[in-house]
């Protein structure tokens, strides 16, 4: 983990906080996992890494992970730079249709 953090700091410098680091714990559906869930979450909190428990058998478990990355990559709607407060003038509609055969 330290090597990964050093690499990110070297590559991105002061923008390193913009790089999301996530860990995926696979085989969520198994009861006899090799890594205990509580241990994984405490490790993730200590390393400041977002942890997602997923299962390759259940694609729905990947939805939260993909949404997280999407929200981190794109600006949320509330931070949009596009102003919706200006109203556009309605154009006069022309109901006639010109057909040329």
C-alpha positions in Angstrom: 0.0 0.0 0.0 2.9 2.4 0.8 4.3 1.8 -2.7 1.0 2.6 -4.3 0.7 5.8 -2.3 4.2 6.9 -3.2 3.6 6.2 -6.9 0.4 8.2 -6.8 2.1 11.1 -5.0 5.0 11.1 -7.6 2.6 10.9 -10.6 0.0 13.4 -9.5 1.7 15.6 -6.9 -0.7 18.0 -5.2 -3.6 16.5 -7.2 -3.2 13.1 -5.5 -6.4 13.6 -3.5 -8.3 13.5 -6.7 -7.2 9.9 -7.3 -9.7 7.5 -5.6 -8.2 4.4 -4.1 -10.7 1.6 -3.6 -10.4 -2.0 -2.5 -12.8 -4.7 -3.6 -13.3 -7.6 -1.3 -14.5 -10.5 -3.6 -16.5 -13.6 -2.6 -18.9 -11.7 -0.3 -21.3 -14.6 -0.6 -19.0 -17.1 1.0 -19.2 -17.8 4.7 -15.7 -19.2 5.0 -13.7 -16.3 3.6 -10.0 -16.0 4.3 -10.2 -12.3 5.3 -12.7 -11.4 8.0 -15.1 -8.5 7.0 -14.4 -6.6 10.2 -10.6 -6.8 9.7 -11.0 -5.6 6.1 -13.1 -2.6 7.1 -10.7 -1.6 9.9 -7.8 -1.9 7.5 -9.6 0.2 4.9 -10.3 2.9 7.5 -6.7 2.9 8.7 -5.4 3.2 5.1 -8.1 5.7 4.1 -9.3 3.5 1.4 -12.9 3.0 0.3 -13.8 -0.7 0.6 -16.5 -2.5 -1.3 -17.5 -6.1 -0.6 -18.6 -7.7 -3.9 -19.4 -11.1 -5.4 -18.6 -12.0 -9.0 -21.8 -14.2 -8.9 -24.0 -11.2 -8.1 -23.5 -8.2 -10.4 -25.7 -6.0 -8.2 -23.0 -5.8 -5.6 -20.8 -3.9 -8.2 -23.4 -1.2 -8.6 -22.4 0.8 -5.5 -18.7 0.6 -6.5 -19.4 1.8 -10.1 -21.6 4.6 -8.8 -18.9 5.7 -6.3 -16.3 5.9 -9.1 -18.7 7.8 -11.3 -19.5 10.3 -8.7 -15.8 10.8 -7.9 -14.9 11.2 -11.6 -17.8 13.5 -12.7 -19.1 16.6 -10.8 -22.3 15.9 -8.9 -25.3 17.8 -10.2 -25.3 20.2 -7.2 -21.7 21.4 -8.2 -22.6 21.9 -11.9 -21.2 25.0 -13.5 -24.1 25.2 -15.9 -26.7 27.8 -14.9 -30.3 26.7 -15.1 -31.6 30.0 -13.7 -31.6 31.8 -17.1 -34.8 31.1 -19.0 -34.6 30.7 -22.7 -37.1 32.6 -24.8 -39.6 30.3 -26.3 -39.5 30.2 -30.0 -42.6 30.7 -32.0 -43.8 27.3 -33.1 -44.8 26.9 -36.7 -47.3 24.1 -37.0 -47.2 24.0 -40.8 -45.1 21.3 -42.4 -43.6 21.7 -45.8 -43.4 18.5 -47.8 -41.7 18.5 -51.1 -42.0 15.4 -53.3 
